[in-house]
Amino acid sequence: MAINLANNNSLANITALPSSISGGGMTLISEQTASGSATISFTSGIDDTYDSYVFKFYNIHPATDGGIFQMNGSTDTGSNYNVTKTTTVFYAFHNEAGSSASLSYDTGSDLAQSTAFSRIVGAGNTGNDNDQCCVGEMKLFSPSSTSFVKHFMAVGDTVGNTDYDMPGYIGGYFNTTSAINAIQFKMHTGNIDSGVIKLYGIS
């Protein structure tokens, strides 16, 4: 049996994938930069174009010390951010001195059938020192489904206002069969002083 080899069989020489192979990947939909912003809202681009979406957060810096980065969803394109949700939160922490560390389920931060904003980054409160911020990402699955609840997962890391590193892991669902078509982010203590949030569609 003869073995057929591609003409450009060196990885360095490959210029295109065959039409039968999908490249997939992330498509940047929109980007917003905070500057003393009370909220950052994404009211377009979340629809049935993609099955899942990812928000990425870069250097989110609170104006007020001890800020908790939060989000909520909307079913009316941002007129209201009050969708009922249930969430689970667990986290780790470790201080700069190396003298304190933990891994815990955070019962004080989870939600049970609540319309409140959900924590999505870290376990502790983000400090507002010049070098302190939080980072992370949140995945939203099938937001346009009218049959199922809408799952989301977030992972993030924050430098706390007590000089702790605090990664957090959050999972939950919007308990609605209506389409989620807008997401809003905010700090629970006041403005987002600076930072960037990007919205991607996943193919």
N, C-alpha and C positions, 0 to 999 in steps of 0.2 A: 504494500500500500504506500502510495506517495504521500509525503508530508508537504502541505502547502505553507509557505512562509510569506508573511506580509513584506512588501518591498521596504517599508520603513519600520523594520522590526527592532530598531534600537529606540529606547524610550526618548533619547535626546532628539531623534529625528521625526517623532510622531507629530503631525501637524493638525490632525482632525480625527474625531471618533467616527466610526461607521454610523450610518443613519439609524441603524437598529439599536444603538446604545444611547441611552439618555444620560446626559451629563449631570442633571440634578443640581442641587446647590441652593444658595441663598440669594435672594434678589432684594436689594435695598429699595424700600418703598418710600420712606421719608425719614428725616432727621430733625431734631429740635435741640436747641441750645438754651439752657436756663441762664437767666441773668436777673437775680432778685425776683424769681418767679414764684407766685403763690401756688400755681399748679402747672403741669404740662399735660396737655390733652391731645390724643390722637383720635380725631373724629372722621377720618377718611382712610381708605386703604385696607380696612379690615372687612372683608367680604368673602364671597365664595370663590375668589380667584385661586386661593391656596387652601390646602387642608390644615395647615398649621402656620403659626406666626411666631417670631421671636423678637422680643424687645431686649436690646443690650444697653446697659447703663455704664457710663464712663465718668469717673471722678465726680460723683454727685456729692457736692459740698453744701451742708446746711448753713443758713444764715445764723441760726440759733443753736447753741451747744446742746447736744443730746437729741438730735433729730432722728426720728424713725421714718425710713423711706417706705411709702405705702402705695397701694393702687386699689382702684375699684373699676367696675365695668358698667356699661350702659347698653340698654336695648332700644334707646330712642335717639341715637346719634349724638349723645352728649348733653341732652336737655337735663338728664338726671343721672347721677352715678350712685346707685343704691340697689344693685342686684344682690339678692340673697345668696350667701355662699357659706360653705363649710370648709375649714382648712386644718392642716396639721403642721406643726413647726418643731424642728429639732435643731440643735446648734452645738457648736464647740466654742471654747474660748481658751486663750493663753495670754498671759500678760508679758510685758516687755522684760520684767525682772526674772521671768522663768520660774516664779514661785507659786503660780496658781493656774490651774487648768481644769477643764471639765467637758463632758459630753452629756447633753441632757435633752429630754423632751420638754418643750416650753409650753406648759398648760396655760400660762397667762397670756400667750400671744395667739393661740389658735382661736378659731371662730366656729360657732355651731348655729347654723341657720340665721346668720347675721347679715344685715345690710351695711355694716360698718366697713371702712377701708381695711384692707388686709396688709399686714407687714409682708415685705417681699425680699428684704436684704438683711442678712446678719441677725444676730440675736440681741446685740446691745444697741445702744443709742450712739449714732455717729457724732464724733466731735467736730467742732468748728475751728480748731486750730488751723493755721494756714496749710499744714501738711496733711490734714486728716480728710478722709472722704470714704465713700462706699462705692462698690462696683458690683456688677452681676448681670444676670439675664433672666428673663421670664418667658416660658413657652406657653402658648395658647393653642389649644387643639380644636379643630372643627367649629370655629365660632359661629358659622352660618347655619349649622344644623338646626332644624326645627323639630327634631325627634328626640335628641338626647341632651343631657346636661353638658356643660362646657368645662372640660378639665384644664387646669393650668399647673405648672410647676415652676418654681423659682429657686435659684441658688445665687448666693452673693456673699461678699465679704466686706466687713467694715472695720475701720479703726475707731474703737470706742472712745468716748470722752474721758475714760479713765485709763487710756493707753493699753487697751486689750485688743488683740486681733480676734474677731468674732465672725467666723463663717456660719451661715444659716441655710437651712434647707426647708422649703415650704412647698406643700402640695395641697391641692384643693379643687373645688368645682363650683362654678356658678350654677345654682340650682334653678335653672330655667330652660324651657325648650324654645324660648324666643332667641333670635340671633343676637349675639353680642357684636355690636358694631362700633364701639368706641371704648377707649381705656384712658383713665386719668391717673396721673402720678402726683404725689405731694409729700412733703414732710409734715409730720404731725405737730411740730413745734412752730412752724412758720414757713418762710420762703426757702426755696432752693436757691442758694447764692450763685452757684455755677454748676456746670456739668452738661453732658450730652446724652441724649437718648435716641437710639436708632431703631427703626421698625423694619424687619425683614420678612418676606414671604418665603416659605420653604417648599421647594418643588421636589 
